[in-house]
Amino acid sequence: MLKKIMRSHAAQVFIGLCVAAYMVLIKYSTRWRFDRSDIAAPAIKKGQGLIALTWHSRFMMLNSAWNRKTWPHPHVLISRSRDGEIVAQTCRFLGLSVIRGSAKKAVKRQDKGGAKAGRDIIETLDGGGCVVMTPDGPRGPRQRLGLGPLRLARMSGHPVLPCLFAIKNRKQFKSWDRFVLPLPFGRGDIIWGTPVYIAPGTSDAALDALRGQIEMEMNALLAVADHRSGHKATEPA
């Protein structure tokens, strides 16, 4: 009975509204400290396409990094699963646009001339938008970066930019991603990764090497953010 209710459109809209309101509370009640903003700044410009990456476990803090005045408009890539619909409703209430699909399938089908998600991603990037991805979602493995976002960066010519979040007041769950529920009225850290531009002619072997470097940096910076917030680092799966 509960599952049936949760799958109803009305319930998904209501839950999305509640989650969005809570994320706004977290954004404005937390004293955020930004690190490495100078490194990220060249990639964060209005009118310039951008692929932003963060781990699935930190999704609830995602909007805390967004500055409407300086960021290109975000489009969040969300799976077509039933659970993904709640996330999509949350994003819409936050004023974010939504692209439904997966990076892996979008690349494969885009190469074959199909896939609406692939076309939407490329059009968004070429139009100066920001495509936001949680590259270890929706099912893991935790904190492992797939090649999908990097292939899209190679295909589009737009950079990938990691962004990592940690917060002092929190509840961490024993889910596959070690999901972090942020709690209000505390301190938090947002650390930017290094923007990476991938040339169209980059080989698959070189792309895989970049994948390893970006994943390593994301996990190292997440560990730094967690440590500053007084928590043990969350290890990748």
N, C-alpha and C positions, 0 to 999 in steps of 0.2 A: 504494500500500500504506500509506504513512504517513498520507495523508489519511483512508483508511478507519479506521485505528487511532484517529486524532484525533477522528473522529466517533462513536466508540463511547462508550457511557454510562460505562463503567468508566474510560476514559482521561480523560474530561471531569471526573469526580469527583476523580480523582487530581491532575490539573493544578489544579483548583480548590482542593484542599487545600494544595498546594504554594504557590500564589499567596497564599492567605489567611495561611499561616504566615509568608511573606516580608513581607507587609504589616504583620503584628503586630511582626515584628522591626524594621521601619522606624519604626513608631510609637514603640516604647520605647527604641530605640538612638539616636534623633535628639533633639537639644536644640532643641525647637520654640519659636519666638517668636510670640506671638499679637498681632495689631494690630487696632484698631477693635472690640475685644470689647464695649466700652461701647455702641457704636452698634447692634450686633447683638443684645445681651442682651434687649431688650424682646420680640423675636420668638422667642427660644429659651426656651420655657417648657414644662414637662411639662403635658400636657393641652391644648395649643394647637397646632392644625394649622400646618404650615409646608412650603413648597416650597423645597428647597435646590438651588442651581445651582452647578456647577463645570465647567470645560472637560474634554473627553474625554482630553486628553493628561496630565492630572494625576490620573487615576483611582486610581493605585497609592498615593496619599497620602490618599485620601478618609477612611479610618477614623481618621486621626491627629487629626482635628478633633472626633471624637465623644467626648463625656463621658456615660457611662451615667447618672450621677447627675442631670444637669441637662437633657439633651436629650430630646425626645420620641423614641420608638422609630423608627429609620429604615426606610423601605421603598424599595428602589432600583428605579427604572423601567429595564427592560432589554429590548432588542429580542428578537424571536422568532427571530433568526438562529441558526445552529449555533454561531457564535462566542459569541453571547450566552449560550448554555447554560453555557460555562465561567465566564463572569462571574457567572452566577446561582449556580453551585456555590460559587464563591469567597465570595459574599455570605452564603450560608447557613452556611458554616464560620465566618464572622466574627460570626455571630449576628444578621445583618440579614435582614429580610424582603424578598421579591422580588415585583414586579409586572411581568408580561411584556406588552410592547406598545410603542407609541410615543406621545408626547404629541400629535402632530399627528392621528393616526388616532383616538386616544382621544377628543379633542375633537369631531371630525367625527361619529363614531359615537355619542358620548354625546348630541350634539344631536339625533340621529335616534332616540334611545331605545335604542340598542344598545351594543355594545362592553363586554366584561367589564373591560378595562383601565380604561376611563373610570369605570365604576361603582366599581371597586376604589380608584381614586385619590381620588374624592370621599368614599367611605366612610372611607378612611384619614385624610384631612384632617379630616373632621367628627368622627372619633373621637379627634382630638388627636395623630395621628401625623405623621411627617416623610416627605415623598416627595422622594427624591434623584434629580436628573436631570442628565445631561450633554447640554445642549441642542444641541451641535454633532455629537453622535454619532448613529448609528454610522459614518457615512461623510462627514461634513462638509457644507458647507465649514467649515474650521478657524476656531474662535473667532468664529462667527457665530450669533447668537441667533435662533431661530425664534419664531413667535408662540404655539406650542403651550402652553408653560408659563404664559404670561401669560393666555391664554384660560382655562386651568384655574384660575388665580388669580382671574380675574374671575367665573368660574362658581361658585367655592367660597367666595369672600370671605376666603381665607387668603393670607398674604403670601408673596412670593418673597424669598429671601435668598441672594445670591451668596457663595461662599467660594473663595478662590484660594490656591494652594499653590506653593511653590518650595523647592528644596533644593540645598545646595552640592555635595554628592557625588552625581553623577548620570551617566547615559548617555542622551543624546538621540538619537533615531532620525530618519531622513529619511522617515518615514511621512507620510501626508496630514495628520495632526494634530500632527506633530513630538513624538511620544510621549516622555515622560520616564520613564526607569527610575530610581527613587531608589536610592541606595546607602547602606548603614548607617553609623552612628557618625560623623555629621556634624551640621551645623546646618541648620535649616529655618525657613521663614516661612509663617505662615498668616494671611491678611488677609481680614477680613470685609467684604463689601459693605454697601450700605444696604438695609434691609428696605423693600419696596415693597408697599403695599396697593392693590388695584385694585377700585374700586367696581363693582357689578354693571351699572350703566347706562353704563359707559365705552364710548365709540364706538370703532369699529375704527380710525379715523384717530388718535385719542388713544392707543389701545393701541400702534399702530405707532410713534408718537413715544416712548412709554415704552420700547419694545423697543430703539430706538436709544440711548437714554440708559443703559439697564442694560448693554447690550453694550459701550458706550464705557467705562463705569465698570469692568466686569469686565476689559477689556483693559488699562486704565490701571493697575489694582491688580496685575494679573499682571506687568506690566512693572516695577512697584516691587518686587514680591517677587523677581523674577528678578535685578534689579539688586543688591538686598541680599545675594543668595546668590552674587554674583560672576559672573553670566551676562548675555549680551545678551538683550534682550526678544525673545520669540517673536511675530512679527507675524501678524495674522489673514490668512486667505486673501483 
